[in-house]
Amino acid sequence: MDLRDFHFIMIKPTHYDDDGYPIQWLRSAIPSNTLASLNGLAEAARERNALGEGVHIHLHAYDETNKRVMPGKIARDIKKRGGKALIALVGVQSNQFPRAADLARKFMAEGLQTAIGGFHVSGCISMLDEMPAELVELQDEGVSYFAGEAEDRRLDQVFRDAWDSDLKPLYNFMADLPSLGGEPTPILPSKHIQFTAGSHSSFDLGRGCPYQCSFCTIINVQGRKSRFRSADDLERIIRDNYEQGINRFFITDDNFARNREWEPLFDRLIALREKENFDIKFIIQVDTLCHRIENFIEKATRAGVNRVFIGLENINPDNLLAAKKRQNKITEYREMLQKWRNHGATTYAGYIIGFPGDTKEAVLRDVEIIKKELPLDLLEFFYLTPLPGSEDHKVLLSKNTWMDPDLNKYDLNHRVSHHPKMTDTEWEEAYREAWESYYSDEHIETVLRRAAAHPKGRPGNKLFLMMWFKLMVQHEGVHPLEGGYFRLKFRRDRRSGLPIEHPLVFYPKYFWQIVSKHWASVAAVWRVHRIYKKVKASPDRRSYSDIAIAPMDKASEEDLAMIKETRGGTEAVAKSARDAALRKAGKERAKASASA
């Protein structure tokens, strides 16, 4: 038999830091969900002999956040083994596109077919009338694009075209979003997991969102109609990963509380944990109304959910309305967070800075209100960013409004537009000082005291996570979600257009950065560890209380600064009362109708 070889090289690119070096770590935080999903789909294509019985498909996966990608070496390895190849730069977000483009050009120069997929390509094709210049330029050089999702055996077509050396300029599946039920397990081999936290992986159980947030790209890339995996799919994902020692998972669904199959999914996880003694834990993302779903929080924590990301976004109702995030009700925030706390879950939330009504003073005042009145553990801040693929980006583009042309900055950690009220300096100061305020030693102590007061509070875990967030921003200059342990830099991997530094400049500077950052981190950890020991040793730690965690009636809640001092707060309370009255009247009518 004539055995032939086809190499499918999947690369999840990182993005550049402000000095032009790829952001890489000896150990990154968590594996890429896109890489795991595509690897699972490619494994299935290999098993069904997508290129015919006579072709061996070889799969190679690279997560550039923890593994150096060297196009020349990869090309030499392929040529040595023989056969044809396709380089796939996967899950490429807007901030990763410049790095993806640099890698693509290097692979093309080696004579290797190259394709790019992910949110930047899909978002631009979904929302823009014309493909932006950076996409057109790269396509003209021979790079192919994949827009949409690769389920439903769509890789087969791409594989066949690559095998025939006939890749199409664009594979556009944006108008045909596939079902997720019965699709292959998102999984990475354990050899890749060892370069992350060690026992963590990620997967999705649903895609799509019915909401209309103007800053969001998900609704325009994954669609407004929700699609879900089944409980059987979930169990297979858990068992396949558990077999190779992976037992901690981030479920990447944008809002798990909107998954209409949430209860069967949680029930299946509860069965695995309580009947088969699976030691599994989860991070999920939910909205601010999840506590209104009967038994949702109770079953989530029984299923192993111990960390919850909440799309808080802001505490100003006017800002939320301007962003079309009407589903967020500030009158629900406190009750929702307290309920998660009572069930032992660590809560963290995203907070967007730069809505049209914001000022520096208002932002910092609101952060102080959150610190005092909401029982939130972790808070991460983002610039309001017109991401390509969002409604905000399309509107600014149509108005010819200035947006930073450097896509590398579109990581939510850099300012890329101007603000109607704040100067550029004020906006940047508000962002920086918000981080400093929330992660001050004083507030870290407050969060630890709240945790120590609860039997399920896990103050040690809170301390680790808060310091991770603090140190990544303060000493590494990156957002905590793209952080890791021990920063790696390679002199010759610098961004195209920037000079390669002389060894006598690069290596002493790199060494000094390592030493100074580690020294500063050790000092900070030592300082807060003393706070932690003091809190743990306090004989009255169980009796600690403050406004955020204390029980409070509705009348008292209406006197909170979150209600009285934010734009639209009073109106939000009045609307909440009207909605409650309508719900009560509806229930009474239904009851009367049933008894008639």
N, C-alpha and C positions, 0 to 999 in steps of 0.2 A: 504493500500500500504506500502511496506517495504521501508521506506525512509532511505537512507544512505548518508554519507557525505564524500566529498573529498576536502581537503584543498590544494590550490596552493599558495605557499608563494614565492613571487618574491622579491629578494633582490639585489639592486645595491650596491656592496661593494665600500668602499672608499679605500685609501691606507695609509700606515703608514708614519708618519713624521720621521725625522732623529733620534728621541729618541724612536721610536717604538710604538707611540700611534696613533690610527686611526685619520685621519684629519676630524674633525667634527665641525659643527658650530650650534649656536642657530638658525641662518638663513643662508642658503647657497644661492648662486647666482641664480641658475636656475635649474629647474627640469631635471631629466635624460630623454633624448629622447628615449633611449632603454627601460626604465621602462614604459614610456607612450605607446610606440608601443606594447610591450608585454602585457601590461594590456588591451589595446584595443582588441588585438587578443584573450586574455583569456576571456574577456567579451563576445565576439562573440561565442566562444566555449561553454560558459555557456548557452547562449541564445538558441543555437541549440541542447542543451542536448547531448553534445559530449559523455557522459558516460551513456546515456540512461535515460529514464524518471524517473527511481527510484533513481537516484543519484543527490544530491544537491552539486554543485560545489561552494566553498567559496574562494574568492580571497583576498589576503593580500599583500600589497606592502610596501616595506621599501626602502627609499633612505638613505643610511648610512651616507651621507654627512651632514644630518640634523636630523637623528633619530637613536638612539642607538639600535643595534641589540643584543639581549640576547638569544642565542640558548636554554639555559635551560628553560627560561620563555616561549618561543615560543613552545617548546616541551610540557611543562606542560599544556599550553592552548589547544593544539591540543588533548592531551589525555583526558582532561576534557570534551571537546566538542564531542569527539569520531570520528571515521572514519579513513580514510587513508590520507596521505599527501605526497606532493612532494615539496622539497626545491629547488628553482631555483636561482642560483647566476648568474645574467644576465649582459650582456654588459661588461664583465670583460676584461679590458685592461691588457697589460703586467705588468704595475706597480701595478695593483690591484690584480694580481694573488696570491702573498703571503698572503694577507689578506683574499682573497676568500678561499684559501687552509686551513687557520686556522679556518675559520667559517665552512667549509665543514666537517672538522674532528670533530668539536664539535657537529654538527648536526648528523653525522654518529654515534657518540658515544651515542646519544640519541635514536638511532634506526630509524632515519628518512631517507628516500631515498633522495639523493642529486644529483643535476646535475649542471654543469657549462657550460655557453656559452659566446660568445663574441669574441672580436678581437684577443685575445691571442690564444685561442683554434683554431679559424678559420684560423688565419694567419699561425700558425705552421703547421696545416694539409695541407694548400694550398701550402706552399713553401718548406717544409722540407721532405726529403726522409724517415726520421724516427721521430717518436714522441719524443720530448725532455724528459729528465729524470724526470723533475718535473711533467709532465703530466702522464707519465707512473707510477710513484710512487703513485700518488693519485688515478689513475684508478685501480691499484692493490688493493687499500684499499676499493674499492667499489663505488667510485664516477663515475657518467656517464658524458659524454661530448656531447654538441650539437654544431655542426659546420654548419655555414650557416645561413639562414634566416627562420623565423617561419611562414611566410605567407603561403597561399595556404592550410590552415587547417592542417598544420603539427603538431600543438599542439595536435590534436585529437589522433594521434598515441602515442605520449609521455604520454598523460593522460591515455590512455587505458593500456599501459604497466605499468605505476605507480600504477594504480588501481589493476592490476593483480600481483603487487609486482614482476615485471619482466622487470625492466628497462634494456635497452641494454647498453653495455659499451660505444658505440659511435653512435650518430645519425649524419650521414655525408651527408649534402645536398650541399656541395660546388660545385658540378658539375651541380646543377640544381637550378639556381637563379630564383626566382619567379617574375611574373608580380606584379606591385603595384596597378594597376587600380582596383577600386572597393573594395579594402581591408578595414577592419574596421578602424575607427578613432583612431589615437594615442591620448590617453587622460588619465589623472590622476584625481581622485576625488579631489574636492576643498580642502578637509581636508589635502591633502598632499601639495598643493600649498602654504598653509599658512606658511609653514616652509621654504619658499624661499622668493624671493623679493616681493611676494604677488600677482602679477597679470601676471606673466610670465610663459610661457611654451614653448615647442619646438616640432618640428615635421620635417619630411623630405618629400620632394616632388619628389625626384629622388635619385637613387643610381647608382654607377658605374662611371668610369672615363676613357676616351680614352687615356689619357696621360701616360707617362712612368717614372715619377719621381722615382729615385732609392731609395729615403728615405721613400717613401710612402707605407703604408699598405693597403689603401683603394682599390687600383687597384687590389690587390691580394685577398682581402676578398669580396668586392662587385662586382668585375669583371670589365672588360674593356668596356663592353657594357652597355650603359645607359638605365635605366628603370624609368618610370615616373608615378606619379599619375595624374589624370585628374583635370580639373577646377571644376567639380562637387565634386570630392573628397576633394579638397581644401575648397570649400564653406562649405561642411559638417563639416570639421575639425574646421573651424572658428566658425560656428554657435554653434556646440556642446560645444566648450570651452567658447564662449562668454556668453552662458546661465548661466555659473557658475562663471562669473565675470573675466574671463581670457581674456585680450585684448592686451597683448604684447607677441610677439613670436620670437623665434630664429629658422629660417629655416636652418636646419643643412646640407643641400646639400653641398658637398665639393666645387661645382662650379655652382651656379645657372645660370650663363651666358651661360653655355653649355647645359642647358635644352631647347630642341628644341620647347617646348610648353610654353616658358617664357611669350610670349605675351598674349595668352588666360588666363594664370594664373594671370598676372598683371591686365588684363582687368576685371576679375571677382572681384579682390580685390578693384579696382577703383570703380566698381559699388556698392559694399557694402559700401564703404566710402562715395561716393558722392551722391548716390541715397537713401541709407538707413541710412546714418549718423552713421555708425559703427566707433567707436573710436578705431582703431586698428593701431598698429605700428609693424615694423619688423626689424630684423637684418638678413642680408644675407651674404653669402660668394661668391666672384666672382674672376675671374682672371684679369690680368693686361691689357687685350685687350677688356674688356667689353664695353668700350666707343666707340669702332668701330662698335658695333651693333646699327643700326639705331633705335632711340627712346628708347633704353633699359634704360638708366639712367633717362630720362624724365618720362617714365611710372613707373619705380621702385619707384621714390619718390612720384608720385601721388598715388601709391598703398599703401604708408605708410612706405616705407623703409627709416629709419632715421639713421641707422648705417650700415656700410659696412666693412666686413673683406676682405682684399685683400692679396692673397698669394704672397707677394712681394719676400720673401725668401732671396734675396741678390741684391746688385747693381753691382756686378762684373759679366760680361757676361761669363767669363771663368768658374767661379764657377757654374753658372746656367747650362752651357753646360756639365760640369762634372757630375752634378746631373740629367742629361737628362731632365731638365726643359727648353726645347727649346722654349716653348710657351711664356716665359717671355721676353719682349723686354724693356731694360732700356730706350730706346728712347721714349717709350710710357708712362713711369711712371708719369711724370710731368703733361702732358696733361690730363691723366685719372684722377688723383687726383684733379686737378683744376676743372674738370667738375663735379665731385661729390660735391666738395665744393660749386660750384655755385648753385647747387640744394639743398643746405642745409643739406646734409648728413654728419654725423661724420664718418671719415675714420680711420680705424686702420688696422695694418698689422703685419704679422709674419716675423721675420728675423732670419735666421739660422746662427749660429756661429760655425765654425769648418770645413768648406769645405777644401779640400786638399791644396788649394793655400793660405789659410788664415795665417796671422801672427797677433800677438797681436796689433802691430802698425797699420797694414792695417785695422783691424776690427774697432779700435777706430777712425781712420781717416775716414772710411766710415760712421760711425755713425754721425760724425761732418758734413759730406757732406749732409747726409739725413736731419739733423736738419736745415741746411742752405738753401737747394735747393728744397726740396720736401714739399708741403703743406699737410703734414700728421699730424693727430691729436694724435693718439696713436700708439705706437710701442711695440710689445712684442718679447722678445728674446728667442731663443731655442738653446740648444746644438744640433748639428748634431748627431742624435742618431740612431744606427742600431736596429730599432724596430723589434722584431720577426714578420715575415710576410712581411718584406720588402726585396727588392733585396740586399740592403746594408748588412743586417744581414746575408742573405744566402751566400754572397760572403765572408764575414769575417769568417763565420763558416767553409766554405770549405777550407780556407787558414789556419785554426787553429789559427787565430789572436785573441789576448786577448780581451775579452769583460767581463765586470763586471758580475759575476755570480748572483748578487743580483737583481732580477727582480724589486724589489720595487723602484729601482733608475731609471727605464726606464720611467720617467715622463717628459722628455725633459728639466728638471730643474736640472739634475745632469749629470756630465761627466761619461760615462760608457765605454769609449775606449781611446786609445792613438791617438795623432795627429802626422802626418808625419813631421811637421815643428815646432809646438809649444810644449814646455814641458807641463806636466799636470798642473803645477802651472800657466804658462802663459795662457793656455786655460781658466782656471777657473777665472783668473784675468780679461781676456778680456770679459768674460760673465758678471761678476759682475760690472765691470767698464762701460760696455755698458749701463746697466740699470741706473747706477748712473748718467751718462752723459745725457741720454735722459730725465730723470725725475729730472734734476737739477732745482732749482728755476728759473734760468735764462731762460731755455728753456720752462718751464711752462708759464712764462710771455710772451714769444714769441708766443706760441700757443694761449694764451688768446687774445693777440693783433690781431692776424690774425682773430680769431673768432669775436671779437668786431668790426672789420672793415667791416664785412658782415652783411646785415640785417637778414639773416637766420643763423648766426654763432653760436648762443646759447653758449656764453662763460661760463655760469654757469654749463651747462651740461658737457662741456669740462673739467672744473675744477674738478667736481665730479669724472669723469672717470679717469683722470690722477692721482688724489690722490688715488683712489682705486688701480690702478696698482702700484703706488709707495709704498704705505703702505703695501700691501700684500707681496711684495718682500722684502722690507726693514725691516719690523717689524714682519711679520708672517713667513717669510722664505718659502713661497709657491708661486707657479705661480698664477697670478691673476685669471686665469680661474677656479682654484679649491679653490678660496677664499670664504669668508663669513664674517658674523658679529658675534663676540664673540665666541672665540675658546672654544670648550668643550673637556675635557679630563676625562677619567675614569680610575682609578688606575688599575683595574683588567683586562682591555681590552688590555693590552700591548702585543706586538708581541711575538709569541711563540719563545722560546730560550733565551729571555731576562728576567731578574729577576723582580718579582713584587716588586715595591719600598715600603719601610716602610711608613706608613701614616705620620709620623713625618718628612719624607723627601719629599714625594710627594706633600702634600697639601701646605706647606709653599712655595715650589718652584712654584707650579701652581699659587698660589695667587700672588706671586711677579711678575710672568710673565704677569698676567692680568693687574696689576697696572702699571708696567713699560711700557708695550706696549701701553696701553691706554693713559698714560701721554705723551709718545713720539708722538703718533698719534695726540693728541689734539694740541700739540705744533706745529707740522708740518702743520696741517690744519689752525691754527691761523696765521701762518707766510704767507702761500700762499693766505689766504683769504684777507690779507692786500694788496697783489699784485693784486688780483682780483678787489678789491674796487678801487684801483688806476687806473687800466685799464678802468673800467667802467666809472669812473669820468672824464677821460681825454676828454677835449672838442674836440680834433682832432682825436678821436679814429677811425672815419669813413675814414679818409684819410691815415691811416697807410698802408704801403706797404713794401715788402721786395722781395728778389730774388724768393722765393718760390711761391708767389701769384701774382707777377707782370706779365703782358702780355709780351711775348718774341717771337721774330721770330726764324726761324730755325737756321739761322747763329749764333745768340746769344746763342741759346741753345747748340750748338756744342762747345762753349767755357766754358760750365759749368764744374766744377770739376768732377761731376758724369760721364762725358764723357771723359774728358782729363786725369784724374788721376786714373781711374780704369782699371784693366787689361781687355783688349778686348773692351774698350769703343769706341775707334776710329774705330775699325773694325765693331762694332755694328752700328755706324752711317752710314758707307759705305754700309753695308748690307741693312739697312733700306732704303737708297736712291735707291739701286738696286731694292728692292721689290716694292717700290712706282712706279718706272719707269715701271716695269713689269705689275703692276696693271693698270697703265694708258694706256699702249699699249694694254692690253687685252680689256679694255673698248672701246678704239678706234676701234679695230678690230670688236668687237661685234656691235658697232654702224654702222660701214661701211657695215657689213654683213646684218644688219637689213634693211638698206636703199637700198641695192642692188636689 
